[in-house]
Amino acid sequence: MRLKIPQYEAIYKKRKQTVEPVFGIIKSVLRFRQFSLRGIFETDNEWSLVCLAYNIKRMFKMSMTS
């Protein structure tokens, strides 16, 4: 019901255009759907590697267009 309130609707729209596409790209393009390791420390490290791979891929693509 919160989405009916204009204030919350604006916040949700902003979230949709800034954060959600990154997770979609990580899931579809990088094919990362589940963690291989267990534990907070290990999953934090694994997630950091996934984010690093995403950022390197994005930087490379941006350098090719410039």
LUMDREN-375520 format. One line per 2 residues: for each residue x, y, z of N, C-alpha, C. Coordinates in steps of 0.05 Angstrom, whole numbers, plus 32768, in hexadecimal, padded with zeros to 4 digits. Layout:
BEGIN
X:Y:Z:X:Y:Z:X:Y:Z; ...
***
This chain:
BEGIN
8010:7FE8:8000:8000:8000:8000:8011:8019:8000; 802A:8017:8008:803B:802E:8009:8041:803A:7FED
8040:8029:7FD9:8045:8033:7FBE:802F:8046:7FB4; 8019:8046:7FC1:8003:8058:7FBA:8009:8075:7FC3
801A:8078:7FD7:8021:8092:7FE1:8036:809E:7FCE; 8032:80B6:7FC3:8044:80C2:7FB0:8061:80C4:7FB9
8065:80C9:7FD3:8080:80CB:7FDD:808F:80B0:7FDA; 8082:809A:7FE1:808F:8080:7FDF:8091:8077:7FC2
807E:807F:7FB2:807E:8078:7F96:8097:8084:7F88; 809D:809D:7F8F:80B5:80AA:7F83:80CE:809C:7F8C
80D0:8094:7FA5:80E8:8086:7FAF:80EB:806C:7FA0; 80D5:805D:7F9D:80D6:8043:7F90:80DF:8046:7F72
80D5:805B:7F65:80DD:805F:7F49:80FB:8065:7F47; 8105:8074:7F59:8122:807B:7F59:8132:8062:7F5E
812A:8051:7F70:8138:8038:7F76:8138:8026:7F5D; 8122:8025:7F4F:8120:8014:7F37:8133:801C:7F22
8139:8035:7F1F:814A:803E:7F09:8168:803F:7F11; 816E:803D:7F2B:818A:8040:7F32:8197:8025:7F3B
8189:8015:7F4A:8195:7FFD:7F56:818D:7FE4:7F48; 8175:7FE0:7F41:816B:7FC7:7F37:8179:7FBE:7F1D
8180:7FCF:7F0A:818D:7FC5:7EF2:81A8:7FB8:7EF7; 81B7:7FC2:7F0C:81D1:7FB7:7F12:81CE:7F9A:7F1A
81BB:7F94:7F2C:81B7:7F78:7F34:81AD:7F67:7F1D; 819D:7F72:7F0B:8194:7F63:7EF4:81AB:7F5C:7EE2
81BE:7F6F:7EDE:81D5:7F69:7ECD:81E7:7F54:7EDA; 81EB:7F57:7EF4:81FC:7F43:7F02:81F0:7F27:7EFF
81D5:7F25:7F01:81C8:7F0B:7F00:81C8:7F00:7EE3; 81C2:7F11:7ECF:81BF:7F07:7EB4:81D9:7F06:7EA5
81E8:7F1B:7EA5:8201:7F1C:7E95:8218:7F0E:7EA2; 821C:7F12:7EBC:8232:7F05:7ECA:822A:7EE9:7ED4
8210:7EE3:7ED2:8205:7EC9:7EDA:820B:7EC2:7EF7; 820A:7ED6:7F08:820E:7ED1:7F25:81F3:7ED0:7F32
81EB:7EB8:7F3A:81D1:7EB4:7F46:81D3:7EAA:7F63; 81E9:7E9E:7F6B:81EB:7E94:7F86:8209:7E94:7F8F
820D:7E96:7FA8:8228:7E96:7FB3:8233:7E79:7FB4; 824D:7E77:7FAF:825A:7E5C:7FB0:8264:7E56:7FCC
8269:7E6B:7FDB:8275:7E67:7FF6:8261:7E6C:800C; 8268:7E64:8024:8256:7E68:803B:8263:7E7B:804F
8253:7E89:805E:825D:7E9A:8073:825D:7EB7:806A; 825B:7EC9:807D:8259:7EE6:8077:8273:7EF0:806A
828A:7EE9:8075:82A3:7EF2:806B:82A8:7EE8:804E; 82A2:7ECF:8049:82A6:7EC3:802F:8293:7ECF:801A
827A:7ED2:8022:8267:7EDD:800E:826C:7EFB:8009; 8276:7F09:801D:827E:7F25:8019:8294:7F27:8004
82A8:7F15:8007:82BE:7F14:7FF4:82B5:7F0C:7FD8; 82A3:7EF9:7FD7:8299:7EF0:7FBD:8289:7F06:7FB0
8278:7F14:7FBF:8269:7F2A:7FB4:827B:7F41:7FAB; 8290:7F46:7FBA:82A4:7F5B:7FB2:82B0:7F54:7F97
82B6:7F3A:7F93:82C1:7F32:7F79:82AD:7F35:7F62; 8294:7F2F:7F67:827F:7F32:7F53:827C:7F50:7F4C
827C:7F61:7F60:827A:7F7E:7F5B:8292:7F88:7F4D; 82AA:7F7F:7F54:82C2:7F86:7F46:82C1:7F7F:7F28
82B8:7F66:7F23:82B5:7F5D:7F07:82A1:7F6F:7EF8; 828B:7F76:7F05:8277:7F87:7EF8:8283:7FA2:7EF1
8291:7FAE:7F05:829D:7FC9:7F01:82B2:7FC9:7EEC; 82C3:7FB4:7EEB:82D8:7FB2:7ED6:82CB:7FAF:7EBB
82B7:7F9F:7EB9:82A9:7F9B:7E9F:829D:7FB6:7E96; 8291:7FC4:7EA9:8285:7FDE:7EA2:829A:7FF3:7E9A
82B0:7FF4:7EA9:82C5:8006:7EA2:82D1:8001:7E86; 82D5:7FE7:7E80:82DF:7FDF:7E66:82CC:7FE8:7E50
82B2:7FE3:7E54:829E:7FEA:7E40:829D:8009:7E3D; 82A0:8017:7E53:82A0:8035:7E51:82B8:803F:7E42
82CF:8032:7E46:82E8:803B:7E39:82E7:8035:7E1B; 82D8:8021:7E13:82D7:801A:7DF7:82C5:802E:7DE8
82B2:803A:7DF5:82A0:804D:7DE8:82AB:8069:7DE6; 82BF:806F:7DF7:82CA:808A:7DF7:82DF:808D:7DE2
***
